[in-house]
Amino acid sequence: MSKKTATAASSRHIYRVDKFVVPDAARQEFLGKVRSTHQLLKAQPGFVRDVVLEQTSGPGRFNFVTMVEWQSQSAMEAAKAVVMAAHAKSGFNPRELFARLGIEADIANYEVIDA
């Protein structure tokens, strides 16, 4: 990889996109956790912006998409470590929450491409 290509790749913003299917009975508890996590993320170096989207997906179910834009992969990884430490300190385990509330999750990182 050329120096120019390596620099371009390292300077690209990275997007954390999480998709959730949430039963109605779990909606308020889920949103509370999303809000508290996003407040923590917003305070981290390299945070650019975030958005949380909601769609009714049928009787008693909601689709949520959360997107957080980071200045770099390293900024996102550092923020993830801070969030994981905060969750561990408070005893919060997202996987256990999802299992208990019947939440389906699809979590991935994305980069912008020329299309």
C-alpha positions as CSV (number, residue, x, y, z in Angstrom):
1,M,0.0,0.0,0.0
2,S,1.4,3.4,-1.0
3,K,1.9,6.1,1.6
4,K,-0.9,8.1,0.0
5,T,-3.3,5.1,0.1
6,A,-2.4,4.3,3.7
7,T,-3.0,7.9,4.8
8,A,-6.3,8.1,3.0
9,A,-7.4,4.8,4.6
10,S,-6.4,5.9,8.1
11,S,-8.2,9.2,7.8
12,R,-11.6,7.8,6.7
13,H,-14.4,8.2,9.2
14,I,-15.8,4.9,10.5
15,Y,-19.5,4.3,11.2
16,R,-20.8,2.0,13.9
17,V,-24.3,0.9,12.8
18,D,-26.4,-1.2,15.1
19,K,-29.7,-2.6,14.1
20,F,-32.2,-3.9,16.7
21,V,-35.6,-5.5,16.7
22,V,-37.2,-4.7,20.1
23,P,-40.5,-6.1,21.5
24,D,-42.9,-3.3,22.7
25,A,-42.5,-4.5,26.3
26,A,-38.8,-3.9,26.2
27,R,-38.8,-0.5,24.4
28,Q,-38.5,1.8,27.4
29,E,-35.7,-0.1,29.1
30,F,-33.9,-0.5,25.8
31,L,-34.1,3.2,25.0
32,G,-32.9,4.1,28.5
33,K,-29.7,2.0,27.9
34,V,-29.3,3.5,24.4
35,R,-29.5,7.0,25.7
36,S,-27.1,6.5,28.6
37,T,-24.6,4.8,26.3
38,H,-24.8,7.5,23.6
39,Q,-24.3,10.2,26.3
40,L,-21.0,8.5,27.2
41,L,-20.0,8.1,23.5
42,K,-20.6,11.8,22.8
43,A,-18.0,12.7,25.4
44,Q,-15.3,10.6,23.8
45,P,-12.4,12.0,21.6
46,G,-13.1,11.4,17.9
47,F,-16.9,11.4,18.2
48,V,-18.4,13.2,15.2
49,R,-22.2,12.6,15.4
50,D,-24.9,10.0,16.1
51,V,-28.4,9.3,15.2
52,V,-31.0,6.9,16.5
53,L,-33.9,5.9,14.2
54,E,-37.1,4.0,15.1
55,Q,-39.7,2.3,12.9
56,T,-42.7,0.3,14.0
57,S,-42.1,-3.1,12.4
58,G,-45.4,-4.8,13.2
59,P,-47.8,-5.3,16.1
60,G,-45.7,-5.0,19.3
61,R,-42.3,-4.7,17.7
62,F,-40.0,-1.9,16.8
63,N,-36.9,-1.6,14.6
64,F,-34.1,0.7,15.9
65,V,-31.0,1.7,14.0
66,T,-28.2,3.5,15.8
67,M,-25.4,5.1,13.9
68,V,-22.3,6.7,15.4
69,E,-19.7,8.4,13.2
70,W,-16.1,8.4,14.4
71,Q,-13.1,10.3,13.1
72,S,-11.1,7.1,12.9
73,Q,-11.0,3.4,13.8
74,S,-8.7,4.1,16.7
75,A,-11.1,6.7,18.1
76,M,-14.0,4.2,17.9
77,E,-11.9,1.4,19.5
78,A,-10.9,3.7,22.4
79,A,-14.5,4.8,23.0
80,K,-15.6,1.1,22.9
81,A,-13.1,0.4,25.7
82,V,-14.5,3.2,27.8
83,V,-18.0,2.1,27.3
84,M,-17.2,-1.6,28.1
85,A,-15.4,-0.5,31.3
86,A,-18.4,1.6,32.3
87,H,-20.7,-1.3,31.7
88,A,-18.5,-3.7,33.7
89,K,-18.3,-1.2,36.6
90,S,-22.1,-0.9,36.7
91,G,-22.7,-4.6,36.2
92,F,-24.5,-4.0,32.9
93,N,-24.2,-6.8,30.3
94,P,-25.8,-5.9,27.0
95,R,-26.0,-9.6,25.8
96,E,-27.8,-10.6,29.0
97,L,-30.2,-7.6,28.5
98,F,-30.9,-8.6,24.9
99,A,-31.5,-12.2,25.9
100,R,-33.8,-11.3,28.8
101,L,-35.8,-8.8,26.7
102,G,-35.9,-10.8,23.5
103,I,-34.0,-8.2,21.5
104,E,-32.4,-9.2,18.2
105,A,-29.2,-7.3,17.3
106,D,-27.1,-6.9,14.2
107,I,-23.9,-4.9,15.0
108,A,-21.3,-3.9,12.4
109,N,-18.8,-1.2,11.4
110,Y,-19.0,0.6,8.0
111,E,-16.8,2.8,5.9
112,V,-17.9,5.3,3.2
113,I,-17.1,4.1,-0.3
114,D,-17.2,5.9,-3.6
115,A,-20.3,4.7,-5.4
